[in-house]
Each structure stands twice: as structure tokens, then as C-alpha cells.
Amino acid sequence: MKLKIGSNLTAALSRTDGTQRWLAAMMGKGKSSVNNYVNNSPVSADDAVSMAHVLDDDQFSQELGSLMLGLIKSFTGSKIPTNMSSLLDYDDFEEDEEKQYLKARHIRMVISNPETLDDQEREVLKTYLFEKLDSTMMDLTVLTAGADRLGTTLAALLHERMPTYVKMHYIRREDITWSQKR
């Protein structure tokens, strides 16, 4: 799989105060390779992952995860504020909207029905899932901004929290080996 990540890479280098020369050296590549990537030459998945590790920038990692795997990422549009207080207001709004739709449209009843969903139920459930997605992406936006405010990354916070999730039986101990590599 080859990706074009020029604008994402340029933004990540800017956010991390990195240079193309520095990134190339950290990756063991020539500066021309990184320059090509900045100018939208296709990059291999391995090189993209290497860049993400070197840059250690949540937004860049989320962009790559979204491009490569279809993972959820933070909101980054111009309407999204950058300060934590305003982000929490947006988060409250999205969570309230999701909860209101859950109750008003009797989503628990729809999902507990063992029968095949009819067209109306499918539409109601899909709309609820859109509301849930809005809320989840806003949660991720708040988490990313909060980690940045702490001078860390979302991955580092997750690594620190993993033992709690294991203790609470939310994650199996054998499933956390990936986080031990950080």
C-alpha cells in the first residue's frame, strides 16, 4: 500500500518543530526521500509508520491510522476550537445530543430486538450510530488536546493507563504487549 501524505507530513513537521533533514536522519533515509514524501510522492506503509514513531505526533498518527486502516481520528476542522475549555463545551454538546437520541428513539429497544431490523429501525440505528461517532470523535479530540497540554501523547497516556484496564478486566493482559514496546 502506498500513501500520499504530503500535507499531513508538512503539518506534523511544523507541529513538532522538525525538519526534513532531521526526519530523514532519524529514519535512516536520505533527505531527498522525505522531500519527495512532502511533495506527495507515494510513501510505503513501513516508511509512514517509521515517520509516525519518529515524529511522535498524535494528529499525524491518527491521520495515518485513518488513511491506512480506517481508524477514527480527531476533529481538525476550522470550527473546532483549540483551547480545552471550549473543546469541553463541544464535547458536552455532542454527548448530550447522543444521549437524547438514544432515549428519544428507543435505541435500546431497537438493538435488543432479535428479529431482523426493518428499514425504519435500520435508519434509526444508523442515525444513532452517527451521533455516537460524533461524540466519540469529539472525545478523541479532547483526549488529544489534553495530552498535548500535558506535553505527552495519547499513546503515552494509554500506555500508562493499560494496567488499570487489565485490573478492571476491560483488556486482557496478553493484549497489551504492543504498548510495552513504547
Summary of the structure (lengths in Angstrom):
residues: 182
radius of gyration: 19.8
end to end distance: 24.8
largest distance: 59.3
contacts: 476
relative contact order: 0.10
helix: 72%
strand: 2%
